[in-house]
Amino acid sequence: MLFFGVVRTGKWISGFVLVLVLVPVAIVRADSQPKLVLQITVDALRGDLPGRFYNVIGDGGFRYLMEQGVNYTNAHYQHANTETIVGHASLATGTVPAAHGMVGNVWFDREENRLVYNIEDARYHLLTASAGVDQQAEIDPTQRAAKVDGRSPGNILTSTFGDELAVHFAGRSKVFAVSVKDRGAVSMAGHVGKAFWFSKASGEFVTSNYYYDKYPAWVNQWNARKPALAYADKSWELMCKPAKYLLGDVDDRGWETDFAGFGRVFPHAYGDAGDELTLDFARILPDRRRWSKLSPRSC
């Protein structure tokens, strides 16, 4: 079974979250329930865009989901603020921000008399030293609002799909969430799952001691390969010829911003490393053999 979530949070497609839920095989009838649930949540991908660009997408990916899966073309959400944490938490919990509590990427805390970051938690710390937010280099202002490097789902007030599945199977289900963004992984992992996110400071996937006292060996092995370094001297090139894109002939517009030095036209200074690293890390999760055949499609 594949759950595909689309969250509208603005103009840019900034990354995706993979949530892997493994259901105990011994207590699942093969003809009635799935053994694996994979939820892919794409940040900032507006719901109409897969259909709008349908003529240029490959045979897999969105086309496969739209043709072989259940495609909801008239789905709506009941909240106005479409920031990352709001949409992700709503998808994870099935309820509205007023109930799950994640009303924005930041909010004003009257007790602390300051803006707080949605998942910051002073009770827990990152397992990797110096892997927190670089206040000088970070381009996300909401990340810079955090005063501690600790992260947890403590501010999420309701249970998530993964939480409920774990309770239903008495803790035997395995729930993992992987994302470039910490808030993407933490919200989708829920309270009982394991969350990993990419640290731009260390070039590794990290987590906090809310989830583990120390890294499992398979995490250390992946980080030791330093796969992010493979993108150091590469640029983001178009996958297809410009003519194949709906707006391929208007890449440069005067109102565009050279955001964080990425440049206004292709090729850009950096590639889609975040998405590729997320998928590469997700492949090494426990019991990965059941789903590790995911691969990108070409034109």
C-alpha positions as CSV (number, residue, x, y, z in Angstrom):
1,M,0.0,0.0,0.0
2,L,1.3,3.4,-0.9
3,F,0.1,6.7,0.7
4,F,1.0,9.7,-1.4
5,G,0.6,13.1,0.3
6,V,0.8,16.5,-1.4
7,V,1.3,19.6,0.7
8,R,1.1,23.1,-0.7
9,T,3.5,25.4,1.2
10,G,4.5,27.9,-1.4
11,K,6.3,28.1,-4.8
12,W,9.3,25.9,-4.3
13,I,9.5,22.1,-4.2
14,S,12.0,21.9,-1.4
15,G,12.2,18.2,-0.5
16,F,10.3,15.1,0.4
17,V,9.7,12.8,3.3
18,L,9.7,9.1,3.2
19,V,7.8,7.3,6.0
20,L,8.3,3.5,6.2
21,V,6.0,1.4,8.3
22,L,6.6,-2.3,8.5
23,V,3.7,-4.4,9.8
24,P,4.5,-7.7,11.6
25,V,4.2,-10.5,9.1
26,A,3.1,-13.2,11.5
27,I,-0.1,-11.4,12.4
28,V,-1.1,-10.2,9.0
29,R,-3.2,-12.2,6.5
30,A,-1.6,-12.0,3.1
31,D,-4.9,-11.4,1.3
32,S,-6.2,-8.7,3.6
33,Q,-3.6,-6.2,4.9
34,P,-0.3,-4.8,3.6
35,K,3.0,-5.7,5.1
36,L,4.5,-2.4,4.2
37,V,3.1,1.1,4.1
38,L,5.2,3.8,2.4
39,Q,4.1,7.4,2.6
40,I,5.8,10.0,0.4
41,T,5.1,13.6,1.3
42,V,6.4,16.3,-1.1
43,D,6.8,19.7,0.4
44,A,5.4,22.6,-1.7
45,L,4.1,20.4,-4.5
46,R,0.7,21.8,-5.3
47,G,-2.0,19.2,-5.9
48,D,-2.7,20.2,-9.5
49,L,0.9,20.1,-10.7
50,P,1.2,16.3,-11.4
51,G,-1.7,16.6,-13.8
52,R,-0.5,19.9,-15.3
53,F,2.8,18.3,-16.3
54,Y,1.4,14.9,-17.0
55,N,2.6,15.0,-20.6
56,V,6.3,15.2,-19.7
57,I,6.5,12.8,-16.7
58,G,8.0,9.4,-17.1
59,D,6.3,6.0,-16.9
60,G,7.0,5.6,-13.2
61,G,6.5,8.0,-10.3
62,F,3.5,10.2,-10.6
63,R,2.2,8.5,-13.7
64,Y,2.3,5.1,-12.0
65,L,0.4,6.4,-9.0
66,M,-2.2,8.2,-11.0
67,E,-2.8,5.3,-13.4
68,Q,-2.4,2.3,-11.1
69,G,-3.4,3.8,-7.7
70,V,-6.3,5.7,-6.2
71,N,-6.0,9.3,-7.3
72,Y,-7.9,11.9,-5.3
73,T,-8.6,14.9,-7.6
74,N,-10.9,16.8,-5.2
75,A,-9.2,16.5,-1.9
76,H,-9.0,19.6,0.5
77,Y,-7.5,20.6,3.8
78,Q,-9.1,22.6,6.5
79,H,-6.3,25.0,7.5
80,A,-5.1,28.3,6.1
81,N,-1.4,28.2,7.0
82,T,0.3,26.0,4.5
83,E,3.8,25.9,6.1
84,T,5.8,22.7,6.2
85,I,5.0,21.5,9.7
86,V,1.3,22.4,9.5
87,G,0.7,20.2,6.4
88,H,3.0,17.4,7.4
89,A,1.5,17.1,10.9
90,S,-2.0,17.2,9.4
91,L,-1.2,14.4,7.0
92,A,0.4,12.4,9.8
93,T,-2.3,12.8,12.3
94,G,-5.4,13.2,10.2
95,T,-6.6,16.2,12.1
96,V,-6.4,20.0,12.0
97,P,-3.7,22.3,13.5
98,A,-6.1,23.4,16.2
99,A,-6.0,19.8,17.5
100,H,-2.5,18.6,16.7
101,G,-0.9,21.8,17.8
102,M,1.5,22.4,15.0
103,V,0.1,25.8,13.9
104,G,3.2,27.1,12.2
105,N,6.9,26.6,11.6
106,V,7.4,29.1,14.5
107,W,5.0,30.6,17.0
108,F,5.3,33.1,19.9
109,D,5.7,31.4,23.2
110,R,4.3,33.7,25.9
111,E,6.1,31.9,28.7
112,E,9.5,32.3,27.0
113,N,8.6,35.6,25.5
114,R,10.1,34.7,22.1
115,L,9.5,32.9,18.8
116,V,10.0,29.2,19.2
117,Y,10.7,26.6,16.5
118,N,8.1,24.0,16.2
119,I,10.0,20.9,17.2
120,E,12.8,22.3,19.3
121,D,13.2,20.6,22.7
122,A,15.8,21.4,25.3
123,R,15.3,18.1,27.0
124,Y,16.9,16.2,24.0
125,H,20.1,16.8,22.1
126,L,21.5,15.7,18.7
127,L,23.7,12.6,18.8
128,T,26.2,14.3,16.6
129,A,28.1,17.2,18.0
130,S,28.1,20.4,16.0
131,A,25.4,19.1,13.7
132,G,22.8,21.7,14.6
133,V,21.8,24.8,12.7
134,D,24.6,27.1,11.6
135,Q,23.2,30.5,12.5
136,Q,25.4,32.3,10.1
137,A,24.9,30.1,7.0
138,E,21.3,28.8,7.5
139,I,18.9,30.3,4.9
140,D,15.7,29.2,6.6
141,P,14.8,31.9,9.2
142,T,12.5,29.5,11.1
143,Q,15.4,27.2,11.7
144,R,17.4,30.1,13.2
145,A,14.6,30.8,15.7
146,A,15.5,27.7,17.7
147,K,17.7,28.3,20.7
148,V,18.7,24.7,21.3
149,D,19.7,21.9,19.0
150,G,17.4,19.4,20.6
151,R,14.5,18.0,18.5
152,S,11.4,15.9,19.5
153,P,7.7,15.4,18.7
154,G,6.8,16.7,22.1
155,N,4.8,19.6,20.8
156,I,2.6,17.3,18.7
157,L,-0.6,17.0,20.8
158,T,-2.2,14.0,19.0
159,S,-1.2,10.6,17.8
160,T,-0.2,9.9,14.3
161,F,-0.9,7.0,11.9
162,G,2.4,5.4,12.7
163,D,1.6,5.7,16.5
164,E,-1.7,4.1,16.1
165,L,-0.3,1.3,14.0
166,A,2.4,0.6,16.6
167,V,-0.3,0.5,19.3
168,H,-2.5,-1.8,17.3
169,F,0.3,-4.3,16.8
170,A,1.6,-4.0,20.4
171,G,4.8,-2.2,19.4
172,R,5.9,-4.8,16.8
173,S,5.5,-2.4,13.9
174,K,8.6,-0.5,12.8
175,V,8.1,3.2,11.9
176,F,10.8,5.3,10.3
177,A,10.8,8.8,8.8
178,V,13.6,10.3,6.7
179,S,13.8,13.8,5.4
180,V,16.2,16.6,4.6
181,K,14.2,18.8,7.0
182,D,14.1,18.0,10.7
183,R,10.5,19.1,11.0
184,G,9.5,16.9,8.1
185,A,11.0,13.7,9.6
186,V,9.9,14.4,13.2
187,S,6.3,15.2,12.4
188,M,5.9,12.1,10.2
189,A,7.6,9.7,12.6
190,G,5.2,10.6,15.3
191,H,5.8,9.8,19.0
192,V,6.9,6.2,18.7
193,G,8.7,6.1,15.3
194,K,12.3,6.9,14.5
195,A,13.2,10.1,12.7
196,F,16.3,11.0,10.8
197,W,17.1,14.3,9.0
198,F,20.0,15.7,7.1
199,S,22.5,18.0,8.8
200,K,23.9,20.6,6.4
201,A,26.6,21.3,9.1
202,S,27.9,17.7,9.3
203,G,26.8,16.3,5.9
204,E,25.2,13.4,7.7
205,F,21.8,12.1,8.6
206,V,21.3,12.7,12.3
207,T,18.8,12.2,15.1
208,S,18.3,13.2,18.7
209,N,18.5,11.2,21.9
210,Y,14.7,11.3,22.0
211,Y,14.9,8.4,19.5
212,Y,18.3,6.7,20.3
213,D,20.9,6.8,23.0
214,K,23.5,6.2,20.3
215,Y,23.4,5.6,16.5
216,P,22.7,2.1,15.3
217,A,25.6,0.6,13.4
218,W,23.8,0.9,10.0
219,V,23.5,4.7,10.5
220,N,27.2,5.0,11.3
221,Q,28.1,2.9,8.2
222,W,26.1,5.1,5.9
223,N,27.4,8.4,7.4
224,A,31.0,7.0,7.2
225,R,30.7,6.9,3.4
226,K,30.1,10.7,3.3
227,P,27.9,10.4,0.2
228,A,27.0,14.1,0.3
229,L,30.6,14.9,-0.8
230,A,29.8,13.3,-4.2
231,Y,27.8,16.5,-5.0
232,A,30.5,19.0,-4.0
233,D,31.6,19.8,-7.6
234,K,28.3,19.0,-9.4
235,S,25.6,21.2,-10.7
236,W,21.9,20.7,-11.2
237,E,21.3,20.0,-14.9
238,L,18.0,19.6,-16.7
239,M,17.0,16.0,-17.1
240,C,15.4,16.5,-20.5
241,K,15.9,19.0,-23.3
242,P,14.4,22.4,-22.6
243,A,11.8,22.0,-25.3
244,K,10.2,19.2,-23.4
245,Y,9.3,21.4,-20.5
246,L,6.1,23.5,-20.4
247,L,8.1,26.6,-19.5
248,G,11.5,25.5,-20.8
249,D,12.0,28.5,-23.0
250,V,11.4,31.0,-20.2
251,D,13.9,29.8,-17.6
252,D,15.2,33.4,-16.9
253,R,12.7,36.0,-15.6
254,G,13.5,39.4,-14.2
255,W,11.5,38.9,-11.1
256,E,13.4,35.7,-10.1
257,T,15.8,35.9,-7.2
258,D,19.2,34.4,-7.0
259,F,18.2,32.5,-3.9
260,A,21.2,31.6,-1.7
261,G,23.5,31.7,-4.6
262,F,21.8,28.9,-6.6
263,G,21.5,31.1,-9.6
264,R,18.5,32.0,-11.7
265,V,18.9,29.6,-14.7
266,F,20.0,26.1,-15.3
267,P,22.4,24.7,-14.6
268,H,22.2,25.7,-10.9
269,A,25.1,25.6,-8.5
270,Y,23.7,22.7,-6.6
271,G,21.7,19.7,-7.6
272,D,18.7,17.8,-6.2
273,A,21.1,16.2,-3.6
274,G,18.6,16.4,-0.8
275,D,16.0,14.1,-2.4
276,E,18.6,11.7,-3.7
277,L,20.4,11.5,-0.3
278,T,17.0,11.0,1.4
279,L,16.2,8.0,-0.8
280,D,19.7,6.6,-0.5
281,F,19.6,6.7,3.3
282,A,16.1,5.2,3.4
283,R,17.3,2.2,1.5
284,I,19.4,1.1,4.4
285,L,16.6,1.1,7.0
286,P,15.9,-2.3,8.6
287,D,14.1,-4.8,6.5
288,R,14.8,-2.6,3.5
289,R,14.9,-5.6,1.1
290,R,11.1,-5.3,0.8
291,W,11.1,-1.9,-0.8
292,S,14.6,-0.9,-1.8
293,K,13.9,-1.3,-5.6
294,L,12.8,2.4,-5.7
295,S,14.8,4.1,-8.4
296,P,14.6,7.5,-10.2
297,R,13.1,7.5,-13.8
298,S,14.7,9.2,-16.7
299,C,13.2,11.0,-19.7
